[in-house]
Amino acid sequence: MAKSKVEGISFAELERKHKQRQFASVYLFFGEEEFLFAEGLDSLIEHAVDPSTSSFNLDVFYGSEIDARKIIEAASSYPMMAERRVVIVKEFDKVSNKELLVSYLEKPFSSTSL
């Protein structure tokens, strides 16, 4: 069984970590504060993705339009001409085959933030 670790942090702490280029391999934003979700994602993108390579290293998917295999494929790809790749999945609750993500989440790609 996968070990789970859920760590809640404030937006200020998240922003501080991003400014220090400390990025997690997996993020889960949940709750009622959609504004804070957007701020957290903006912070991650601003600090982790070089604008000149964003077309290669930033993927945004919607759960209603994609299955887990495509997410794993994107998250398992190396970044191009950059240190980090960011894969964002909005509407995660609508992703089909979510159970396939368990093996990825147990050992996520170190150069990707999902």
C-alpha positions as protocol buffer text, in pm:
chain_id: "A"
residue {
  index: 1
  type: MET
  ca { x: 0 y: 0 z: 0 }
}
residue {
  index: 2
  type: ALA
  ca { x: 123 y: 349 z: -80 }
}
residue {
  index: 3
  type: LYS
  ca { x: 239 y: 566 z: 203 }
}
residue {
  index: 4
  type: SER
  ca { x: 48 y: 888 z: 209 }
}
residue {
  index: 5
  type: LYS
  ca { x: 166 y: 1220 z: 336 }
}
residue {
  index: 6
  type: VAL
  ca { x: -65 y: 1515 z: 335 }
}
residue {
  index: 7
  type: GLU
  ca { x: 97 y: 1839 z: 433 }
}
residue {
  index: 8
  type: GLY
  ca { x: -103 y: 2158 z: 444 }
}
residue {
  index: 9
  type: ILE
  ca { x: 79 y: 2487 z: 414 }
}
residue {
  index: 10
  type: SER
  ca { x: -28 y: 2848 z: 388 }
}
residue {
  index: 11
  type: PHE
  ca { x: -13 y: 3039 z: 64 }
}
residue {
  index: 12
  type: ALA
  ca { x: 265 y: 3256 z: 210 }
}
residue {
  index: 13
  type: GLU
  ca { x: 473 y: 2945 z: 285 }
}
residue {
  index: 14
  type: LEU
  ca { x: 405 y: 2804 z: -63 }
}
residue {
  index: 15
  type: GLU
  ca { x: 515 y: 3132 z: -222 }
}
residue {
  index: 16
  type: ARG
  ca { x: 830 y: 3140 z: -6 }
}
residue {
  index: 17
  type: LYS
  ca { x: 924 y: 2787 z: -111 }
}
residue {
  index: 18
  type: HIS
  ca { x: 866 y: 2867 z: -477 }
}
residue {
  index: 19
  type: LYS
  ca { x: 1082 y: 3179 z: -455 }
}
residue {
  index: 20
  type: GLN
  ca { x: 1357 y: 2960 z: -308 }
}
residue {
  index: 21
  type: ARG
  ca { x: 1305 y: 2718 z: -600 }
}
residue {
  index: 22
  type: GLN
  ca { x: 1183 y: 2443 z: -369 }
}
residue {
  index: 23
  type: PHE
  ca { x: 918 y: 2257 z: -563 }
}
residue {
  index: 24
  type: ALA
  ca { x: 717 y: 1951 z: -466 }
}
residue {
  index: 25
  type: SER
  ca { x: 670 y: 1667 z: -712 }
}
residue {
  index: 26
  type: VAL
  ca { x: 297 y: 1654 z: -642 }
}
residue {
  index: 27
  type: TYR
  ca { x: 56 y: 1924 z: -529 }
}
residue {
  index: 28
  type: LEU
  ca { x: -310 y: 1886 z: -437 }
}
residue {
  index: 29
  type: PHE
  ca { x: -515 y: 2202 z: -408 }
}
residue {
  index: 30
  type: PHE
  ca { x: -859 y: 2141 z: -259 }
}
residue {
  index: 31
  type: GLY
  ca { x: -1127 y: 2325 z: -67 }
}
residue {
  index: 32
  type: GLU
  ca { x: -1351 y: 2623 z: -122 }
}
residue {
  index: 33
  type: GLU
  ca { x: -1090 y: 2892 z: -197 }
}
residue {
  index: 34
  type: GLU
  ca { x: -1061 y: 2886 z: -576 }
}
residue {
  index: 35
  type: PHE
  ca { x: -882 y: 3222 z: -568 }
}
residue {
  index: 36
  type: LEU
  ca { x: -603 y: 3067 z: -359 }
}
residue {
  index: 37
  type: PHE
  ca { x: -583 y: 2770 z: -600 }
}
residue {
  index: 38
  type: ALA
  ca { x: -524 y: 3012 z: -885 }
}
residue {
  index: 39
  type: GLU
  ca { x: -267 y: 3206 z: -683 }
}
residue {
  index: 40
  type: GLY
  ca { x: -84 y: 2884 z: -592 }
}
residue {
  index: 41
  type: LEU
  ca { x: -76 y: 2769 z: -953 }
}
residue {
  index: 42
  type: ASP
  ca { x: 37 y: 3111 z: -1072 }
}
residue {
  index: 43
  type: SER
  ca { x: 319 y: 3105 z: -817 }
}
residue {
  index: 44
  type: LEU
  ca { x: 429 y: 2760 z: -930 }
}
residue {
  index: 45
  type: ILE
  ca { x: 424 y: 2856 z: -1297 }
}
residue {
  index: 46
  type: GLU
  ca { x: 599 y: 3188 z: -1238 }
}
residue {
  index: 47
  type: HIS
  ca { x: 888 y: 3034 z: -1045 }
}
residue {
  index: 48
  type: ALA
  ca { x: 918 y: 2687 z: -1202 }
}
residue {
  index: 49
  type: VAL
  ca { x: 856 y: 2745 z: -1572 }
}
residue {
  index: 50
  type: ASP
  ca { x: 1076 y: 2966 z: -1789 }
}
residue {
  index: 51
  type: PRO
  ca { x: 842 y: 3161 z: -2020 }
}
residue {
  index: 52
  type: SER
  ca { x: 1071 y: 3091 z: -2317 }
}
residue {
  index: 53
  type: THR
  ca { x: 1018 y: 2715 z: -2277 }
}
residue {
  index: 54
  type: SER
  ca { x: 662 y: 2708 z: -2144 }
}
residue {
  index: 55
  type: SER
  ca { x: 524 y: 2559 z: -2466 }
}
residue {
  index: 56
  type: PHE
  ca { x: 742 y: 2253 z: -2397 }
}
residue {
  index: 57
  type: ASN
  ca { x: 735 y: 2240 z: -2017 }
}
residue {
  index: 58
  type: LEU
  ca { x: 385 y: 2341 z: -1912 }
}
residue {
  index: 59
  type: ASP
  ca { x: 80 y: 2125 z: -1973 }
}
residue {
  index: 60
  type: VAL
  ca { x: -271 y: 2210 z: -1854 }
}
residue {
  index: 61
  type: PHE
  ca { x: -534 y: 1938 z: -1876 }
}
residue {
  index: 62
  type: TYR
  ca { x: -900 y: 1921 z: -1782 }
}
residue {
  index: 63
  type: GLY
  ca { x: -1015 y: 1600 z: -1619 }
}
residue {
  index: 64
  type: SER
  ca { x: -1330 y: 1585 z: -1829 }
}
residue {
  index: 65
  type: GLU
  ca { x: -1114 y: 1574 z: -2144 }
}
residue {
  index: 66
  type: ILE
  ca { x: -831 y: 1337 z: -2050 }
}
residue {
  index: 67
  type: ASP
  ca { x: -758 y: 1005 z: -1887 }
}
residue {
  index: 68
  type: ALA
  ca { x: -487 y: 913 z: -1638 }
}
residue {
  index: 69
  type: ARG
  ca { x: -259 y: 758 z: -1902 }
}
residue {
  index: 70
  type: LYS
  ca { x: -210 y: 1095 z: -2074 }
}
residue {
  index: 71
  type: ILE
  ca { x: -138 y: 1263 z: -1741 }
}
residue {
  index: 72
  type: ILE
  ca { x: 124 y: 1001 z: -1654 }
}
residue {
  index: 73
  type: GLU
  ca { x: 279 y: 1034 z: -2000 }
}
residue {
  index: 74
  type: ALA
  ca { x: 312 y: 1412 z: -1964 }
}
residue {
  index: 75
  type: ALA
  ca { x: 436 y: 1395 z: -1603 }
}
residue {
  index: 76
  type: SER
  ca { x: 693 y: 1128 z: -1694 }
}
residue {
  index: 77
  type: SER
  ca { x: 848 y: 1336 z: -1970 }
}
residue {
  index: 78
  type: TYR
  ca { x: 1176 y: 1515 z: -1911 }
}
residue {
  index: 79
  type: PRO
  ca { x: 1173 y: 1894 z: -1933 }
}
residue {
  index: 80
  type: MET
  ca { x: 1312 y: 2044 z: -2254 }
}
residue {
  index: 81
  type: MET
  ca { x: 1590 y: 2300 z: -2216 }
}
residue {
  index: 82
  type: ALA
  ca { x: 1487 y: 2362 z: -1854 }
}
residue {
  index: 83
  type: GLU
  ca { x: 1518 y: 2215 z: -1505 }
}
residue {
  index: 84
  type: ARG
  ca { x: 1149 y: 2161 z: -1440 }
}
residue {
  index: 85
  type: ARG
  ca { x: 825 y: 2062 z: -1606 }
}
residue {
  index: 86
  type: VAL
  ca { x: 479 y: 2148 z: -1467 }
}
residue {
  index: 87
  type: VAL
  ca { x: 166 y: 1944 z: -1538 }
}
residue {
  index: 88
  type: ILE
  ca { x: -163 y: 2090 z: -1414 }
}
residue {
  index: 89
  type: VAL
  ca { x: -484 y: 1888 z: -1400 }
}
residue {
  index: 90
  type: LYS
  ca { x: -798 y: 2090 z: -1342 }
}
residue {
  index: 91
  type: GLU
  ca { x: -1126 y: 1911 z: -1262 }
}
residue {
  index: 92
  type: PHE
  ca { x: -924 y: 1616 z: -1134 }
}
residue {
  index: 93
  type: ASP
  ca { x: -1238 y: 1451 z: -999 }
}
residue {
  index: 94
  type: LYS
  ca { x: -1347 y: 1394 z: -1361 }
}
residue {
  index: 95
  type: VAL
  ca { x: -1030 y: 1210 z: -1473 }
}
residue {
  index: 96
  type: SER
  ca { x: -1102 y: 857 z: -1592 }
}
residue {
  index: 97
  type: ASN
  ca { x: -882 y: 567 z: -1477 }
}
residue {
  index: 98
  type: LYS
  ca { x: -754 y: 762 z: -1172 }
}
residue {
  index: 99
  type: GLU
  ca { x: -635 y: 437 z: -1014 }
}
residue {
  index: 100
  type: LEU
  ca { x: -356 y: 424 z: -1275 }
}
residue {
  index: 101
  type: LEU
  ca { x: -199 y: 729 z: -1110 }
}
residue {
  index: 102
  type: VAL
  ca { x: -120 y: 541 z: -788 }
}
residue {
  index: 103
  type: SER
  ca { x: 206 y: 395 z: -920 }
}
residue {
  index: 104
  type: TYR
  ca { x: 316 y: 736 z: -1051 }
}
residue {
  index: 105
  type: LEU
  ca { x: 232 y: 904 z: -719 }
}
residue {
  index: 106
  type: GLU
  ca { x: 437 y: 645 z: -528 }
}
residue {
  index: 107
  type: LYS
  ca { x: 746 y: 743 z: -728 }
}
residue {
  index: 108
  type: PRO
  ca { x: 689 y: 1073 z: -909 }
}
residue {
  index: 109
  type: PHE
  ca { x: 935 y: 1216 z: -1159 }
}
residue {
  index: 110
  type: SER
  ca { x: 1172 y: 1444 z: -967 }
}
residue {
  index: 111
  type: SER
  ca { x: 1188 y: 1704 z: -1246 }
}
residue {
  index: 112
  type: THR
  ca { x: 809 y: 1737 z: -1271 }
}
residue {
  index: 113
  type: SER
  ca { x: 555 y: 1912 z: -1053 }
}
residue {
  index: 114
  type: LEU
  ca { x: 211 y: 1756 z: -1100 }
}
